[in-house]
Amino acid sequence: MLPTPRFTRMTRGKTHRTYTRAVLPPLDVDAAVLANHRLSGIYNILELDAPAIAERTGPGQFVMVKRALGQDPLLRRPFSVFEVLRDGDGTVRGLSLLSKAIGTVTRELFAIEPGDRIRCLGPLGRSFTLVNPPVAAWMVAGGVGLAPFATLAEQLRERGVETALFYGGRSADDLYRIPFFEQLGVRVVLTTEDGTRGEAGRVTVPLRRELAAAAAGRRPVQVYACGPTPMMRAVAELTATVGAEGRFGLEVSLEPVMGCGMGGCYSCVVPVTGNGSRFVRGCVDGPVFEGTRVAWADLT
């Protein structure tokens, strides 16, 4: 059985968890491609006609996809659900995936056309924890690590949570869909390593500055991170050292190599600490983990 999603309420720097609905089993559907938005030479957003999957997807969950025809490659690839697509009346019509064309499957997804078909299995994995005011929510994304934060931002803003996005890339060409978050009322902080957009440097620089200010003002903040492992490791160090009295919570969305996505092949093990375990499965025990649970020194 897949794990139950956690919905969290934080007050005065402490976390209170309640367990709500059971996770519905994943669906395996043959989905038509609705649109393929090519954002640059290697990035694209793929819209799929998969409303049954989209309706049961929580923020941070993922799907396993491959071309509907042919056996090459044999295994599907994991992608975080980027957006749940809705018609003007709010009816769910599908989902979208943010992809970077760097391998065989992602290059195929970059070239695919509307009307083509995709095998899509999901939703899979554990979702992010949702918080309520007065806790603030800060999302930290690097490159395609933005993918799980669209649905998270929507649900946080629906709850009235003060939400910020710290979004970094190597250059301006690595930053996408910024107006989407701004229209939700999310405060966006941009950084690029080459200084072509936003603050020059890494995304952890403004994060450190604002965490220090929040600690001085005794503000509770829930941090969410997704991106390159070194970035997430640095975010974990910041929330542990800049914060005090457990004021900063942290959840990370990891991206281990996956074979099946359902816990059967053990190809996606993640090193962890505590609870008598050294390794857990990234697909069913994750991809979302508490930052303090991950054994960062052993994660490659």
C-alpha positions in Angstrom: 0.0 0.0 0.0 1.3 3.5 -0.8 1.9 5.8 2.1 -0.7 8.3 3.3 0.0 12.0 2.6 0.7 14.2 5.5 -0.9 17.5 6.1 0.9 19.6 8.7 0.0 22.5 11.0 2.9 24.5 12.5 2.5 26.9 15.4 5.2 28.6 17.5 7.9 26.7 15.7 6.5 23.3 16.4 5.0 20.9 14.0 1.7 19.0 14.5 0.8 16.3 12.1 -2.5 14.8 11.3 -3.3 12.0 8.9 -6.2 12.5 6.6 -7.3 10.7 3.5 -5.9 7.4 2.1 -3.9 7.5 -1.1 -5.7 6.2 -4.1 -3.9 3.5 -6.1 -2.0 4.8 -9.2 -3.5 4.6 -12.6 -1.8 3.5 -15.9 -3.3 5.4 -18.8 -2.7 5.9 -22.5 -2.7 9.7 -22.6 -2.9 11.9 -25.6 -0.4 14.8 -25.9 -2.5 18.0 -25.7 0.4 20.5 -26.3 4.2 20.7 -26.3 5.5 24.1 -25.3 9.1 24.3 -26.2 10.6 26.9 -23.9 14.2 26.9 -25.3 16.6 24.6 -27.0 16.3 21.9 -24.3 13.3 22.8 -22.0 9.7 22.0 -22.7 6.3 21.7 -20.9 4.3 18.8 -22.0 0.5 18.8 -21.5 -1.2 15.4 -21.3 -4.8 14.3 -21.4 -4.8 12.4 -18.1 -7.5 14.0 -15.9 -8.0 10.8 -13.9 -4.4 11.0 -12.7 -4.4 14.7 -12.3 -7.5 14.7 -10.1 -5.8 12.5 -7.5 -2.3 14.1 -7.6 -0.9 15.9 -4.5 1.8 18.5 -4.6 5.2 16.8 -5.1 3.9 13.5 -6.4 5.2 12.1 -9.7 4.3 10.0 -12.7 6.3 7.4 -14.7 6.1 8.0 -18.5 7.3 6.6 -21.8 6.2 6.6 -25.5 3.1 4.5 -25.9 4.5 2.6 -28.9 7.7 0.5 -29.0 9.9 -1.1 -26.3 12.9 1.2 -26.4 13.6 2.3 -23.8 12.0 -0.5 -21.8 11.7 1.4 -18.5 9.7 4.5 -17.9 11.1 7.7 -16.5 9.9 9.7 -13.5 8.6 13.3 -13.8 7.1 15.5 -11.1 3.6 16.7 -12.0 4.1 20.4 -12.8 0.5 21.7 -13.2 -3.0 20.2 -12.8 -4.7 21.7 -15.9 -8.2 23.0 -15.6 -10.8 24.4 -18.0 -12.4 27.8 -17.3 -15.1 26.2 -15.2 -12.5 24.5 -13.0 -12.9 21.0 -14.5 -9.7 19.1 -14.5 -8.6 18.2 -18.0 -5.1 16.9 -17.6 -1.6 17.5 -16.2 1.7 19.0 -17.4 5.3 17.9 -17.0 8.4 20.1 -17.1 11.3 18.4 -18.9 14.9 19.1 -19.8 16.1 17.2 -23.0 19.3 15.6 -21.7 18.7 11.9 -22.4 17.0 9.5 -24.8 13.5 9.8 -23.2 13.6 13.5 -22.5 14.8 14.2 -26.1 11.8 12.2 -27.4 9.5 14.2 -25.2 11.0 17.4 -26.5 10.2 16.3 -30.1 6.8 14.8 -29.5 3.8 16.4 -31.2 0.1 17.0 -30.1 -1.9 13.9 -30.8 0.9 11.5 -30.0 0.4 9.2 -27.1 2.2 8.6 -23.8 1.9 5.8 -21.3 1.5 7.5 -17.9 1.5 5.8 -14.5 0.6 7.7 -11.4 0.3 9.5 -9.2 3.2 8.0 -7.2 5.1 8.8 -4.1 4.6 11.0 -1.1 3.4 14.6 -1.4 4.6 17.7 0.3 3.2 18.7 3.7 0.9 21.7 3.6 1.0 24.4 6.3 -1.4 27.1 7.5 -0.9 30.7 8.5 0.9 32.2 10.4 3.6 29.8 9.1 5.3 31.2 5.9 6.2 28.8 3.1 9.5 29.3 1.1 10.1 27.2 -1.9 13.8 26.8 -3.1 14.2 25.6 -6.7 17.2 25.1 -8.9 16.6 24.7 -12.7 14.0 22.0 -13.4 13.7 21.6 -9.6 10.8 24.1 -10.1 8.6 21.2 -11.3 6.9 20.1 -8.1 6.2 23.7 -6.9 3.4 24.8 -9.2 0.7 22.7 -7.5 2.3 23.3 -4.1 2.1 27.1 -4.6 -1.5 26.9 -5.7 -2.6 25.0 -2.6 -0.6 27.1 -0.2 -2.0 30.3 -1.6 -5.6 28.8 -1.4 -4.9 28.5 2.3 -3.8 32.1 2.6 -0.2 31.1 3.3 2.5 33.8 2.7 4.6 32.1 0.0 7.9 32.9 -1.6 9.9 31.2 -4.4 13.7 31.4 -4.3 14.6 30.3 -7.9 18.1 29.9 -9.2 19.8 28.8 -12.4 23.1 29.1 -14.2 21.6 31.8 -16.5 18.4 33.5 -17.4 17.8 30.7 -19.9 17.3 28.3 -17.0 14.4 30.2 -15.4 10.8 29.6 -16.5 7.1 30.2 -15.7 7.9 33.1 -13.4 4.6 35.0 -14.2 2.6 31.9 -13.2 3.9 32.2 -9.6 3.6 35.9 -9.5 0.0 35.8 -10.6 -0.7 33.5 -7.6 0.7 36.2 -5.3 4.0 34.3 -4.7 7.0 36.6 -3.9 9.7 35.6 -6.4 13.4 35.9 -5.7 15.6 35.2 -8.7 19.3 34.4 -8.9 21.6 33.4 -11.8 25.2 32.3 -11.5 26.2 34.5 -14.5 24.1 37.5 -13.3 21.9 37.6 -16.4 18.8 37.8 -14.3 18.1 38.6 -10.7 20.8 38.6 -8.1 24.2 37.3 -9.2 25.3 34.1 -7.4 23.6 31.0 -6.0 20.1 30.8 -4.7 21.3 30.0 -1.2 22.7 33.5 -0.8 19.4 35.4 -0.5 17.9 32.4 1.3 20.6 32.7 4.0 19.9 36.4 4.3 16.2 36.0 4.7 16.4 33.0 7.0 18.6 35.1 9.3 16.0 37.9 9.3 13.2 35.4 10.0 15.1 33.9 12.9 15.7 37.4 14.3 12.0 38.1 14.1 11.1 34.7 15.5 9.0 33.9 12.4 8.1 30.3 11.7 8.9 29.2 8.1 8.5 25.9 6.3 11.1 25.5 3.6 10.6 23.2 0.6 13.6 22.5 -1.7 14.1 20.7 -5.1 17.0 20.9 -7.4 20.6 19.7 -7.6 21.8 17.7 -4.6 24.5 20.2 -3.6 21.9 22.9 -3.5 19.5 20.9 -1.3 22.4 19.9 0.9 23.3 23.6 1.4 19.6 24.4 2.1 19.5 21.7 4.8 22.6 23.1 6.4 21.1 26.6 6.4 17.8 25.6 8.0 19.7 23.7 10.7 22.3 26.3 11.5 20.6 29.7 10.9 17.3 28.6 12.5 16.8 28.1 16.2 14.3 26.3 18.4 13.0 24.2 15.5 11.6 27.4 13.9 12.5 26.3 10.3 11.0 23.1 8.9 12.4 21.6 5.7 11.1 19.1 3.2 13.1 18.2 0.1 12.0 16.5 -3.1 14.8 14.1 -4.2 15.4 12.8 -7.7 17.0 9.4 -7.4 17.3 7.1 -10.5 14.1 5.0 -10.6 13.3 1.8 -12.4 9.7 1.0 -11.5 8.4 3.9 -9.4 6.4 1.5 -7.1 9.0 0.1 -4.7 9.7 -3.2 -6.3 13.1 -2.9 -7.9 15.0 -1.0 -5.1 17.0 1.0 -7.7 16.2 4.3 -6.0 17.4 3.8 -2.4 18.1 7.0 -0.4 20.5 7.0 2.6 18.7 8.2 5.7 19.2 8.5 9.5 17.0 7.4 12.4 14.2 4.9 12.9 16.5 2.0 12.6 16.9 2.3 8.8 20.0 3.2 6.7 18.2 3.2 3.4 14.7 3.7 2.1 13.1 3.7 -1.3 13.0 7.1 -3.0 9.8 6.3 -4.9 7.4 5.1 -2.2 9.0 6.5 0.9 9.7 9.7 -1.0 10.4 11.5 -3.2 9.5 14.1 -0.5 11.6 13.7 2.7 12.1 15.7 5.8 15.4 17.4 5.4 16.7 16.1 8.7 15.9 12.5 7.7 18.3 12.5 4.7 21.9 11.4 5.3 23.4 14.2 3.2 27.0 13.1 3.6 26.1 9.7 1.9 23.9 11.1 -0.8 25.6 11.4 -4.2 
